[in-house]
Amino acid sequence: MTPRELVEITRAKLKSAADPNVAAGARRFFREDVDPYGVGAPQVQTIGRLVYRELKGWTSSERDRYMAGLWKSGKLEEGAIVCYVYRRFSKHCAANEFKLFEQWLDRYVRNWSHCDGVSTWLIAASIANRPELIAKLPAWTKSKNRWKRRAAAVSLIQEAKRGGNTGSIFRICEMLRHDSDDMVQKGVGWLLKETYPRKPREVLKFLADWRATAPRLLLRYAAEKMTPKDRKWVMGQ
């Protein structure tokens, strides 16, 4: 089977599972313009598992052509399948894959779901396998692309959960501190939220001079996993 044939099969399965009510719900849920078939997450994952069984023996070039075919449609669920299936290859993600994922951010990602799927799993896997790739992220904080700026933060979510690379995490957060985009603010807050459980003192120290000037939205997200006492302190209550 060729990549193009598998794209068509995937698309046919999504169309046959489509529910107009689910599609309408997705359009209401996202603030961004999205183009859904109307397929729920469990069904998307079922189709994703079928896809993986078909392409797991392919070359990386064949696999990437299939992924590009899905991305080009702009369909919400097709992007979700890309992220779901490529996660199965996380052990192989390194510098070349990082470059590919960055291209996806630049060319195809237009909503937070696709941004977070690419960032928190695929880019994060590349960083886990090749930690030196973190050095690529600061430049993303200056991008005109809001999703690339958000990705600079949320690509480090897995590192935060492991308690690693705290210095790099704080550096990215500082670079995005005054970003006016609410989706970027939420991404920074999310990253600090996931850093706190393993590094509570470090996070509180880092936020000490943020409380009066950082966006309240960012602080609310950052404080979600804090103790009541720490949350009250961070929010200035």
Salt bridges, closest charged atoms under 4 A:
GLU8 OE2 - ARG11 NH1 3.57
ASP35 OD1 - LYS75 NZ 3.06
GLU78 OE1 - ARG11 NH2 2.90
GLU102 OE2 - LYS148 NZ 2.74
ASP106 OD1 - LYS148 NZ 3.18
ASP116 OD2 - ARG150 NH2 2.79
GLU159 OE2 - ARG162 NH2 2.60
GLU174 OE2 - ARG177 NH1 3.43
ASP179 OD2 - ARG149 NE 2.56
ASP181 OD2 - ARG146 NE 2.84
ASP182 OD2 - ARG31 NH1 2.46
ASP182 OD1 - ARG146 NH2 3.51
GLU194 OE1 - LYS225 NZ 2.82
ASP209 OD2 - ARG177 NH1 3.96
GLU224 OE1 - LYS193 NZ 2.86
